[in-house]
Amino acid sequence: PDIGMTLWNLGNAYEKAKNVVKATELFQECLSVLEKSLLTTHPLVIAVLKGLSTILFDQELYAESFQLNRRLHNILKALRPLSEDMATVCHSMGMCCLEIGQLDAAEEAFTESVRIESAL
């Protein structure tokens, strides 16, 4: 995990320097390292998935961001199906779908987000 977090911190430095391409590469490498050394349900893995999905969305890489959010959705469904994190992931999935023109999938994700928020 130490190498993974060092990669994450280096990625943050590149992101602050406005080099999002290099930051993304480092975040992806960080995720790979953490997934080899920790369970996919580990909080660090979840945090990196969230961060990486956000930076991909910000780069307009919506399909890639959606895939990471789908992974997060599956992880959180097993861990915390009715949580603020799950509602946020559903909302993020909806935003990705909206951007790539998958309106039915966007509606489904937004509806799930609202359902979860209402239950909290």
C-alpha positions in Angstrom: 0.0 0.0 0.0 2.9 2.4 0.6 4.0 2.4 -3.0 0.4 2.8 -4.1 -0.1 5.8 -1.9 3.1 7.3 -3.0 1.9 7.0 -6.6 -1.4 8.6 -5.5 0.5 11.5 -3.9 2.7 12.0 -7.0 -0.4 11.9 -9.1 -2.0 14.7 -7.0 1.2 16.7 -7.5 0.9 16.4 -11.2 -2.8 17.2 -11.1 -2.1 20.4 -9.2 0.5 21.2 -11.8 -2.2 20.9 -14.4 -0.7 17.8 -16.0 -3.8 15.7 -15.8 -2.6 13.1 -18.3 0.4 12.2 -16.2 -1.7 12.4 -13.0 -4.2 9.9 -14.6 -1.4 7.5 -15.5 -0.1 7.6 -11.9 -3.6 7.2 -10.4 -4.2 4.1 -12.7 -0.8 2.7 -11.6 -1.7 3.4 -8.0 -5.0 1.5 -8.4 -3.2 -1.5 -10.0 -0.7 -1.6 -7.1 -3.4 -1.4 -4.5 -5.6 -4.0 -6.1 -2.7 -6.4 -6.0 -1.9 -5.8 -2.4 -5.4 -5.2 -0.9 -8.9 -6.5 -1.2 -11.0 -4.6 -3.8 -13.3 -3.7 -0.9 -10.5 -1.9 1.0 -11.2 1.7 1.7 -8.0 2.9 -0.1 -9.1 1.0 -3.2 -12.5 2.6 -3.0 -11.0 6.0 -2.5 -8.7 5.6 -5.5 -11.6 4.4 -7.7 -13.6 7.4 -6.8 -10.7 9.8 -7.4 -9.8 8.2 -10.7 -13.4 8.2 -11.9 -13.6 11.9 -11.2 -10.4 12.9 -13.0 -11.6 10.8 -16.0 -14.9 12.5 -16.0 -13.2 15.9 -15.8 -11.2 14.9 -19.0 -14.5 14.1 -20.7 -13.6 10.4 -20.7 -17.2 9.5 -19.7 -17.2 5.8 -20.7 -14.0 5.1 -18.7 -15.4 7.1 -15.8 -18.7 5.1 -16.0 -16.8 1.8 -15.9 -15.0 2.8 -12.7 -18.3 4.0 -11.2 -19.9 0.7 -12.2 -17.1 -1.2 -10.3 -17.7 1.1 -7.3 -21.4 0.4 -7.5 -20.8 -3.3 -7.4 -18.4 -3.0 -4.4 -20.7 -0.7 -2.5 -23.8 -2.8 -3.2 -22.1 -5.6 -1.2 -20.8 -3.3 1.5 -23.1 -0.3 2.0 -26.1 -0.4 -0.4 -27.9 2.4 1.4 -25.2 4.9 1.9 -24.3 8.4 0.9 -21.3 6.9 -1.1 -23.7 4.7 -3.0 -26.0 7.6 -3.8 -23.0 9.6 -5.0 -21.8 6.8 -7.2 -25.3 6.4 -8.8 -25.4 10.1 -9.5 -21.9 9.9 -11.1 -23.0 7.0 -13.2 -26.1 9.1 -14.3 -23.9 12.0 -15.3 -21.6 9.8 -17.4 -24.6 8.2 -19.1 -26.1 11.7 -19.7 -22.9 12.8 -21.3 -22.7 9.9 -23.7 -26.3 10.0 -24.6 -27.6 7.0 -22.8 -30.7 8.7 -21.4 -32.5 5.6 -20.2 -29.5 4.5 -18.2 -29.0 8.0 -16.9 -32.6 8.1 -15.7 -32.2 4.7 -14.0 -29.0 5.8 -12.2 -30.5 9.1 -11.1 -33.6 7.4 -9.9 -31.5 5.0 -7.8 -29.6 7.9 -6.3 -32.8 9.7 -5.3 -34.2 6.4 -3.9 -31.1 5.9 -1.7 -31.0 9.6 -0.6 -34.7 9.4 0.4 -34.0 6.3 2.5 -31.1 7.8 4.4 
